[in-house]
């Protein structure tokens, strides 16, 4: 299953990267979305503020804090360091993936200027940070929040990408490429052996139930009345 998803995401990333590299016809969508976004936010201070807040969700402060809390909670519940190690892998994966690609493409931004402090805009580092950080948190909390976790991670990532585009900080293809890359990273993390989603581990038995007897109790009868 993971192989099929990774293959599909790699295809999306390869097509978008090819179009960016050769300035193909797909980039016409970039121009159209940029101009539409500028028209929507021009003179609309509320929308600009919301878009700015969405873009900030992809910053290391917000996304990193959520991942740190989620990983710590999962590690405490599981009495294991594995959730923290998985979170560390996620943190390391983002710059390891995005920085070489920014260097290779050296893409200018929607304003026609280079990205200050970095080699280029493609792909979006904020979007990749959001997808990987929030997605990894959802993986770690999957047992506790099997539906709410993935939904929250998806919404936060979408808000990040939408905010970046509306504020003119990134081309829409920058965002799409990073979503694909983030999905690949999450699939690889989810496929790791020994992963403990949601802090999986032996917890207290639910009320009204009894834990299975251990080997030292096998063969013994039960004692009633106490």
ZIKAZI-V585872 format. One record per backbone hydrogen bond with DSSP energy under -0.5 kcal/mol. NH is the residue of the N-H (numbers start at 1). CO is the residue of the C=O. E is the energy in kcal/mol with one decimal. If there is no record, write none. Layout:
nh->NH co->CO e->E
nh->NH co->CO e->E
//
This chain:
nh->5 co->1 e->-2.1
nh->6 co->2 e->-2.9
nh->7 co->3 e->-2.3
nh->8 co->4 e->-2.2
nh->9 co->5 e->-2.6
nh->10 co->6 e->-2.7
nh->11 co->7 e->-1.8
nh->12 co->8 e->-2.0
nh->13 co->9 e->-2.6
nh->14 co->10 e->-2.7
nh->15 co->11 e->-2.5
nh->16 co->12 e->-2.4
nh->17 co->13 e->-2.6
nh->18 co->14 e->-2.3
nh->19 co->15 e->-2.2
nh->20 co->16 e->-2.3
nh->21 co->17 e->-2.6
nh->22 co->18 e->-2.1
nh->23 co->19 e->-0.7
nh->24 co->19 e->-2.5
nh->27 co->24 e->-1.7
nh->28 co->25 e->-1.8
nh->29 co->26 e->-1.4
nh->30 co->26 e->-0.7
nh->31 co->27 e->-1.8
nh->32 co->28 e->-2.2
nh->33 co->29 e->-2.7
nh->34 co->30 e->-2.5
nh->35 co->31 e->-2.3
nh->36 co->32 e->-2.2
nh->37 co->33 e->-2.8
nh->38 co->34 e->-2.2
nh->39 co->35 e->-2.0
nh->40 co->36 e->-2.1
nh->41 co->37 e->-2.2
nh->42 co->38 e->-1.5
nh->44 co->41 e->-1.9
nh->45 co->43 e->-0.7
nh->48 co->44 e->-2.1
nh->49 co->45 e->-2.3
nh->50 co->46 e->-2.4
nh->51 co->47 e->-2.7
nh->52 co->48 e->-2.4
nh->53 co->49 e->-2.2
nh->54 co->50 e->-2.3
nh->55 co->51 e->-2.6
nh->56 co->52 e->-2.1
nh->57 co->53 e->-0.8
nh->57 co->54 e->-0.9
nh->58 co->55 e->-1.6
nh->59 co->56 e->-1.9
nh->63 co->59 e->-2.0
nh->64 co->59 e->-0.5
nh->64 co->60 e->-1.3
nh->65 co->61 e->-1.6
nh->66 co->62 e->-2.0
nh->67 co->63 e->-2.2
nh->68 co->64 e->-2.5
nh->69 co->65 e->-2.4
nh->70 co->66 e->-2.5
nh->71 co->67 e->-2.9
nh->72 co->68 e->-2.2
nh->73 co->69 e->-2.5
nh->74 co->70 e->-2.3
nh->75 co->71 e->-2.4
nh->76 co->72 e->-2.3
nh->77 co->73 e->-2.3
nh->78 co->74 e->-2.2
nh->79 co->75 e->-1.1
nh->80 co->75 e->-1.8
nh->85 co->81 e->-2.1
nh->86 co->82 e->-2.6
nh->87 co->83 e->-2.2
nh->88 co->84 e->-2.2
nh->89 co->85 e->-2.3
nh->90 co->86 e->-2.0
nh->91 co->87 e->-2.3
nh->92 co->88 e->-2.4
nh->93 co->89 e->-2.2
nh->94 co->90 e->-1.3
nh->95 co->91 e->-0.8
nh->96 co->92 e->-1.6
nh->97 co->93 e->-1.8
nh->98 co->94 e->-2.8
nh->99 co->95 e->-1.7
nh->101 co->97 e->-0.9
nh->102 co->98 e->-2.4
nh->103 co->99 e->-2.1
nh->104 co->100 e->-2.2
nh->105 co->101 e->-2.4
nh->106 co->102 e->-2.5
nh->109 co->113 e->-2.7
nh->112 co->109 e->-2.4
nh->116 co->114 e->-0.6
nh->118 co->115 e->-1.9
nh->121 co->107 e->-1.8
nh->124 co->174 e->-1.5
nh->125 co->123 e->-0.5
nh->128 co->124 e->-1.9
nh->129 co->125 e->-2.5
nh->130 co->126 e->-2.4
nh->131 co->127 e->-2.7
nh->132 co->128 e->-2.5
nh->133 co->129 e->-2.8
nh->134 co->130 e->-2.3
nh->135 co->130 e->-0.6
nh->135 co->131 e->-1.6
nh->136 co->132 e->-2.4
nh->137 co->133 e->-1.9
nh->138 co->134 e->-2.0
nh->139 co->135 e->-2.0
nh->140 co->136 e->-2.4
nh->141 co->137 e->-1.6
nh->142 co->139 e->-1.2
nh->145 co->141 e->-3.3
nh->149 co->145 e->-1.4
nh->151 co->147 e->-2.0
nh->152 co->148 e->-2.7
nh->153 co->149 e->-2.6
nh->154 co->150 e->-2.3
nh->155 co->151 e->-2.5
nh->156 co->152 e->-2.6
nh->157 co->153 e->-2.1
nh->158 co->154 e->-2.5
nh->159 co->155 e->-2.5
nh->160 co->156 e->-1.8
nh->161 co->157 e->-2.4
nh->162 co->158 e->-2.8
nh->163 co->159 e->-2.4
nh->164 co->160 e->-2.3
nh->165 co->161 e->-1.9
nh->166 co->162 e->-2.8
nh->167 co->163 e->-2.1
nh->168 co->165 e->-1.1
nh->169 co->164 e->-2.3
nh->170 co->164 e->-1.2
nh->175 co->171 e->-1.3
nh->176 co->172 e->-2.5
nh->177 co->173 e->-2.2
nh->178 co->174 e->-1.6
nh->179 co->175 e->-2.2
nh->180 co->176 e->-2.1
nh->181 co->177 e->-2.4
nh->182 co->178 e->-2.9
nh->183 co->179 e->-2.3
nh->184 co->180 e->-1.8
nh->185 co->181 e->-2.4
nh->186 co->182 e->-2.4
nh->187 co->183 e->-2.2
nh->188 co->184 e->-2.2
nh->189 co->185 e->-2.3
nh->190 co->186 e->-2.8
nh->191 co->187 e->-1.6
nh->192 co->189 e->-1.1
nh->195 co->192 e->-1.2
nh->197 co->195 e->-0.6
nh->198 co->140 e->-1.9
nh->199 co->196 e->-1.5
nh->200 co->197 e->-0.6
nh->203 co->201 e->-0.7
nh->209 co->206 e->-1.8
nh->217 co->214 e->-1.7
nh->218 co->214 e->-0.6
nh->218 co->215 e->-1.0
nh->220 co->217 e->-2.2
nh->224 co->222 e->-0.6
//
